Amino acid sequence: MTTPAPTWGPWCPNLPDAERAARCRCLAALLRVWCGPAADQAVAALRAAETDPAHLPAAAEAITRLPTRPFRQALASFAALHSPTRRTAA
């Protein structure tokens, strides 16, 4: 049984190449900070996916093996950085 591909972050469909690369780089950095050396395979795959999206499935697979709590913290940080800008009343 295979896990379906994610549809968030660099896996989001129809992203321009530059945005996909930026999301790969951002997610790789956050995973390294929150998960430490446990994220080495995911980080390597995401860095490779910056220039070749064919590495995204390997990144998704490596992410499934990360410790849950630090991965969720990295994901929350990623989501906060990529949330739409909220306008406030002046």
N, CA, C and O of each residue as an XYZ file, in Angstrom:
360
protein
N       0.847     -1.176      0.000
C       0.000      0.000      0.000
C       0.896      1.243      0.000
O       1.820      1.344      0.807
N       0.627      2.167     -0.886
C       1.416      3.388     -0.960
C       0.637      4.555     -0.378
O      -0.593      4.589     -0.416
N       1.373      5.493      0.154
C       0.771      6.692      0.718
C       0.544      7.692     -0.403
O       1.435      7.901     -1.226
N      -0.641      8.321     -0.455
C      -0.853      9.322     -1.503
C       0.096     10.503     -1.334
O       0.490     10.843     -0.219
N       0.455     11.118     -2.446
C       1.363     12.272     -2.410
C       0.686     13.439     -1.706
O      -0.513     13.657     -1.874
N       1.442     14.182     -0.926
C       0.862     15.366     -0.286
C       0.459     16.403     -1.341
O       0.922     16.347     -2.480
N      -0.387     17.329     -0.963
C      -0.806     18.400     -1.879
C      -0.530     19.763     -1.270
O      -1.161     20.748     -1.653
N       0.389     19.834     -0.343
C       0.756     21.096      0.299
C       2.237     21.353      0.020
O       2.944     20.490     -0.501
N       2.687     22.545      0.374
C       4.102     22.883      0.237
C       4.592     22.715     -1.183
O       3.911     23.124     -2.123
N       5.773     22.116     -1.362
C       6.317     21.977     -2.707
C       5.551     20.973     -3.567
O       5.776     20.904     -4.775
N       4.648     20.193     -2.961
C       3.843     19.231     -3.707
C       2.568     19.845     -4.265
O       1.835     19.186     -5.002
N       2.299     21.087     -3.924
C       1.094     21.774     -4.399
C       1.101     21.786     -5.932
O       2.105     22.158     -6.541
N      -0.003     21.385     -6.556
C      -0.011     21.352     -8.017
C       0.071     22.759     -8.630
O      -0.345     23.744     -8.020
N       0.604     22.823     -9.819
C       0.670     24.045    -10.631
C       1.519     25.162    -10.041
O       1.248     26.335    -10.296
N       2.528     24.828     -9.267
C       3.437     25.855     -8.743
C       4.478     26.209     -9.802
O       4.971     25.331    -10.510
N       4.808     27.486     -9.910
C       5.948     27.835    -10.767
C       7.228     27.212    -10.192
O       7.332     26.986     -8.986
N       8.187     26.940    -11.064
C       9.429     26.290    -10.633
C      10.136     27.053     -9.514
O      10.645     26.447     -8.571
N      10.166     28.377     -9.618
C      10.856     29.182     -8.602
C      10.171     29.058     -7.243
O      10.847     28.991     -6.216
N       8.853     29.027     -7.226
C       8.125     28.900     -5.957
C       8.305     27.504     -5.375
O       8.459     27.350     -4.164
N       8.286     26.487     -6.232
C       8.498     25.108     -5.750
C       9.888     24.995     -5.120
O      10.037     24.390     -4.058
N      10.886     25.561     -5.751
C      12.250     25.526     -5.205
C      12.313     26.259     -3.872
O      12.951     25.783     -2.932
N      11.659     27.412     -3.782
C      11.660     28.178     -2.529
C      10.977     27.397     -1.408
O      11.447     27.399     -0.270
N       9.874     26.733     -1.727
C       9.185     25.942     -0.703
C      10.009     24.735     -0.278
O      10.008     24.363      0.895
N      10.707     24.125     -1.223
C      11.600     23.009     -0.874
C      12.681     23.487      0.087
O      12.953     22.839      1.098
N      13.289     24.610     -0.229
C      14.379     25.150      0.592
C      13.868     25.509      1.991
O      14.515     25.200      2.992
N      12.711     26.159      2.051
C      12.133     26.558      3.339
C      11.800     25.334      4.188
O      12.143     25.277      5.369
N      11.130     24.357      3.580
C      10.744     23.166      4.331
C      11.977     22.389      4.792
O      12.010     21.885      5.915
N      12.981     22.290      3.937
C      14.213     21.586      4.317
C      14.848     22.247      5.538
O      15.271     21.564      6.471
N      14.912     23.566      5.529
C      15.515     24.280      6.661
C      14.717     24.053      7.941
O      15.297     23.797      8.996
N      13.405     24.143      7.854
C      12.571     23.960      9.047
C      12.661     22.527      9.579
O      12.707     22.314     10.791
N      12.685     21.554      8.680
C      12.807     20.168      9.133
C      14.140     19.942      9.832
O      14.207     19.240     10.841
N      15.186     20.530      9.303
C      16.511     20.368      9.932
C      16.537     21.003     11.319
O      17.099     20.440     12.258
N      15.919     22.187     11.440
C      15.903     22.882     12.727
C      15.064     22.111     13.748
O      15.508     21.897     14.876
N      13.861     21.694     13.364
C      12.953     21.051     14.313
C      13.261     19.577     14.552
O      13.102     19.084     15.669
N      13.703     18.864     13.502
C      13.881     17.413     13.624
C      15.337     16.979     13.778
O      15.607     15.826     14.116
N      16.267     17.884     13.536
C      17.675     17.549     13.680
C      18.135     16.528     12.657
O      17.599     16.470     11.551
N      19.128     15.721     13.019
C      19.694     14.746     12.087
C      18.686     13.713     11.576
O      18.913     13.094     10.537
N      17.593     13.525     12.283
C      16.569     12.580     11.813
C      16.002     13.006     10.465
O      15.444     12.186      9.736
N      16.142     14.280     10.134
C      15.595     14.804      8.881
C      16.582     14.763      7.730
O      16.277     15.269      6.650
N      17.753     14.178      7.923
C      18.786     14.212      6.880
C      18.304     13.717      5.520
O      18.582     14.357      4.505
N      17.589     12.595      5.475
C      17.120     12.067      4.182
C      16.082     12.992      3.553
O      16.118     13.236      2.347
N      15.166     13.504      4.356
C      14.148     14.419      3.829
C      14.798     15.695      3.318
O      14.435     16.198      2.255
N      15.751     16.214      4.066
C      16.448     17.440      3.666
C      17.193     17.214      2.357
O      17.131     18.054      1.460
N      17.893     16.097      2.236
C      18.636     15.807      1.004
C      17.689     15.707     -0.191
O      17.980     16.237     -1.263
N      16.574     15.038     -0.009
C      15.614     14.893     -1.109
C      14.988     16.236     -1.473
O      14.793     16.529     -2.652
N      14.672     17.051     -0.470
C      14.094     18.374     -0.756
C      15.105     19.270     -1.458
O      14.744     20.011     -2.372
N      16.367     19.210     -1.041
C      17.399     20.017     -1.704
C      17.564     19.571     -3.156
O      17.735     20.405     -4.045
N      17.516     18.261     -3.400
C      17.602     17.757     -4.771
C      16.371     18.176     -5.583
O      16.474     18.447     -6.779
N      15.206     18.228     -4.926
C      13.959     18.608     -5.604
C      13.913     20.088     -5.972
O      13.068     20.503     -6.765
N      14.810     20.880     -5.405
C      14.870     22.297     -5.784
C      15.121     22.444     -7.278
O      14.600     23.367     -7.905
N      15.907     21.550     -7.851
C      16.224     21.622     -9.278
C      15.591     20.499    -10.086
O      15.538     20.580    -11.314
N      15.110     19.448     -9.421
C      14.492     18.327    -10.120
C      13.305     17.809     -9.314
O      13.496     17.077     -8.342
N      12.068     18.180     -9.706
C      10.882     17.763     -8.953
C      10.688     16.247     -8.867
O       9.851     15.779     -8.095
N      11.440     15.483     -9.637
C      11.340     14.028     -9.562
C      11.759     13.502     -8.187
O      11.469     12.354     -7.849
N      12.439     14.333     -7.397
C      12.866     13.929     -6.053
C      11.788     14.165     -4.987
O      11.965     13.773     -3.834
N      10.687     14.795     -5.361
C       9.630     15.081     -4.381
C       9.010     13.820     -3.768
O       8.745     13.818     -2.566
N       8.766     12.749     -4.534
C       8.235     11.538     -3.882
C       9.174     10.976     -2.811
O       8.713     10.495     -1.775
N      10.471     11.033     -3.051
C      11.433     10.556     -2.045
C      11.378     11.439     -0.804
O      11.500     10.943      0.317
N      11.195     12.737     -0.995
C      11.078     13.646      0.145
C       9.826     13.330      0.949
O       9.864     13.292      2.179
N       8.719     13.104      0.254
C       7.469     12.773      0.947
C       7.613     11.481      1.738
O       7.133     11.384      2.868
N       8.265     10.500      1.155
C       8.476      9.228      1.843
C       9.356      9.417      3.071
O       9.064      8.865      4.132
N      10.420     10.182      2.940
C      11.320     10.418      4.079
C      10.600     11.171      5.197
O      10.854     10.922      6.375
N       9.721     12.072      4.842
C       8.975     12.836      5.850
C       8.080     11.929      6.672
O       7.884     12.174      7.862
N       7.527     10.875      6.056
C       6.653      9.969      6.812
C       7.399      9.235      7.921
O       6.777      8.712      8.846
N       8.723      9.194      7.835
C       9.520      8.482      8.848
C      10.029      9.405      9.959
O      10.728      8.946     10.862
N       9.694     10.680      9.908
C      10.175     11.619     10.927
C       9.393     11.469     12.229
O       8.238     11.042     12.208
N      10.003     11.813     13.356
C       9.273     11.816     14.628
C       8.098     12.794     14.530
O       8.243     13.905     14.019
N       6.953     12.372     15.019
C       5.718     13.130     14.827
C       5.753     14.528     15.429
O       5.435     15.501     14.745
N       6.129     14.642     16.681
C       6.050     15.951     17.332
C       6.928     17.012     16.662
O       6.422     18.086     16.337
N       8.220     16.756     16.444
C       9.016     17.791     15.784
C       8.562     18.053     14.346
O       8.659     19.181     13.863
N       8.061     17.009     13.653
C       7.548     17.249     12.299
C       6.352     18.199     12.347
O       6.245     19.106     11.522
N       5.466     17.994     13.301
C       4.300     18.887     13.410
C       4.721     20.320     13.734
O       4.097     21.272     13.265
N       5.758     20.471     14.519
C       6.259     21.815     14.819
C       6.839     22.457     13.555
O       6.612     23.640     13.301
N       7.574     21.692     12.776
C       8.113     22.207     11.513
C       6.976     22.556     10.555
O       7.020     23.588      9.884
N       5.968     21.704     10.494
C       4.824     21.947      9.622
C       4.061     23.200     10.037
O       3.636     23.981      9.186
N       3.887     23.393     11.339
C       3.207     24.596     11.830
C       4.002     25.851     11.467
O       3.420     26.866     11.085
N       5.311     25.782     11.583
C       6.153     26.922     11.197
C       6.038     27.183      9.701
O       5.923     28.333      9.277
N       6.069     26.130      8.907
C       5.937     26.271      7.456
C       4.588     26.906      7.107
O       4.520     27.812      6.276
N       3.535     26.434      7.736
C       2.201     26.971      7.462
C       2.107     28.443      7.848
O       1.496     29.236      7.131
N       2.702     28.808      8.961
C       2.670     30.209      9.387
C       3.418     31.098      8.398
O       2.993     32.221      8.127
N       4.522     30.605      7.861
C       5.297     31.394      6.902
C       4.594     31.524      5.562
O       4.802     32.505      4.847
N       3.768     30.554      5.214
C       3.122     30.552      3.905
C       1.631     30.861      3.955
O       0.917     30.650      2.975
N       1.162     31.358      5.088
C      -0.257     31.720      5.177
C      -0.495     33.037      4.436
O       0.409     33.868      4.345
N      -1.685     33.229      3.916
C      -1.970     34.499      3.245
C      -1.818     35.668      4.218
O      -2.103     35.540      5.409
N      -1.377     36.782      3.707
C      -1.229     37.967      4.533
C      -2.603     38.445      4.971
O      -3.527     38.556      4.165
N      -2.717     38.720      6.242
C      -4.000     39.210      6.759
C      -3.946     40.716      6.841
O      -2.975     41.285      7.339
N      -4.958     41.346      6.367
C      -5.024     42.798      6.406
C      -5.700     43.224      7.716
O      -6.687     42.630      8.148
N      -5.165     44.220      8.303
C      -5.750     44.745      9.540
C      -6.295     46.136      9.260
O      -5.808     46.852      8.385
N      -7.301     46.493     10.013
C      -7.890     47.826      9.848
C      -6.920     48.872     10.376
O      -6.273     48.676     11.405
N      -6.832     49.959      9.675
C      -5.910     51.038     10.089
C      -6.559     51.953     11.080
O      -5.936     52.912     11.536
